[in-house]
Amino acid sequence: MADKNIVIDHLKFSYEGLFNATELHALIAEFFYSRGWDWHQKMNEELITPEGKQIKIVFEPWKNISDYYKIKTKIKLNLTDLKDVEIEHEKETLKLNQGLIRMTFDAYVFNDRKDVWAKKPFYWFLTVIFDKYFFKSNYDKSEHWVKHDIDELLYKIKSFLNTYKYMYQT
């Protein structure tokens, strides 16, 4: 079985105010697509309540960076009390959303992604020794890669949401 190493564990981010939920979703999808990640939505649920919409989305992007290493992230996006609002800005009417965004980021590095070296105990022992002493720099590069991508995505999301905060505040 491939070893799963946690790199980022429950990094949380929240925002309350105006935003465009469709553009936020597109921003996340475009980010991973432009960097060559494969991804799918594990969950996409919407519940309509009197307070507003409750939307839960779970993204699980992954990238095979070598024959041995795989990096994977899990992004949980919870939109609560989401309401559609119309804002007039520079004599134009814009349809935006208002509500609370809560995001949780997790990131992992998988060793032996094809599960070749874990079939026999001696091979597994060899992988532990080689990973720990000989190929540590390869693991460190994989870890740095996934940390950098998550940091950059979080920066883009914060910039995107701050644009709405300062541009369309009423």
N, C-alpha and C positions, 0 to 999 in steps of 0.2 A: 504494500500500500504506500502511496506517495506521502512523503512527510509534508505536513501543512504547518508553516511557520507564520505566526501572526506578526505583522509589521506595524499596522495601525489598528488600534482596538477602540472602537466606539468614539471616534472623533465627532463631536457634536457641533452643530451650527443651527441657529434659529434667527428668524427675521419676521417682523410683523409690520404690515403696511401695504402699499400699492405695488403691484407687479403684474406681469403677464405670464400666466402659468404655461401657456403653449410655447412661448419663447424660451422659458426656463427649461422645459423639456427638450426643446430643439437645441439649446445651448449644450446640454449634457450629452445628447446624442452626437452632435457635431464634434464635440471635444474628443470623444473616443474614436469616432470614425476617422478624423483627421490624423490621429496617431497610430492607426492600424490595429486598434483593438477590435476584437469580436465581442459582441454583447447581445444580451436579450433582457427583456423585462420578465422577471420571475413572477411578479404580481402587479396588477393594476386594478384597483377597486375604487368605486365611487359610491358614496352614500349621501343621499340628499336629505337634509334635516331642516327644521324651521330656522335654525341658526345659520345655515349655509351648507355648502357641500363639504364633505369629508373625503379626501382623496389619499389613498395609500399606493405608492409605487415603489417597487424594489427593482433596481438595476443590478445586473451581475456581469460586468465586463471582465474579460480575461485576455491574456496575450501569451502565446507561446514564444518565449524569447530565445530558446535554444532547444535542442533535443532533450535536454535534461531539466531545464527550469521553465516554470510557468508562473506568471503573476496574475492575480485575480483580485478584484475589489467587489465590495457589496455596498451599494448606496441605497439607504432607506429614505424615502421622501414622503413626509406626512404633511398634507395641506389641510388645515382645519379652519372651520368657519369661513370658508371661501365664498365670497359674494361677488357678483358682477356689478361693476360701477362704471359710470360714464363720466369722464373728466374732460372739461373744455380747456384746451391748451393752444394758444396762438390761433384762435378762431377755428379750431378743429375739435371735433368730438372724438375722443379716444375711448375705446372699450377696454377696460383693464379689470384686474381682479384685486380684491382686498381680502386679506386674511393672515393667518399665521403659518409660517413654513418652519418645519423642523426636519433637519437632515442629520443622518448618522452615516459615517464613513468607516468601513473596515477594509483592510488590505492584507493580502497573504502572498507568500512565496511558496510554491510547491517544488520540492526536490523529486527527482525520478518521476516525472509526470506520466511517463508511459508504463510505469510500474514494472520495469524490467529487472531491476536490481533487488527487489524485495522478495523474490520468490524462494530463495534459499537463505538460510541463516548466515552462512559464510559470506555470501554476496552482500547481504544487508550490513554485516559487520564491516566489510570493506568500504561500503558507501559512507558509513559513519566516520571511519578514519579518514577517508579521502576528502569528504566534505569539510571536516573539521580542521584538517592540517594542510592539505594540498590545494584544494579548490575554494578556500575561504574567500578569495578576492572575487571569484565569479558570483558567489552568493551575495557578497556585499554590493556588487554592481546591480544585481537584481533587486535587492532591497532598496537601494538608492533610486532606482528607476521608478518603482511603484510609489515611493514616498514623494518624489519630485512631481509625478503626474497628479497625485491627489492634491498636493499643495497648490499646483498650478490651477487645477479645476476649482478648488475652493476660492482661490484669488479671483478667477473669472466670474464665479457666481456672486461673490461679494461685490465686485465692480458692477456687474449687471444690476443687482438689487439697489445699490447706492445711486445708480443713475435714476431709477424711479423715485427713490426717496427724495432726492434733491431737485428733480426736474418737475415733478407733478404734485408736489405737496400743496394741499389746499389751505 
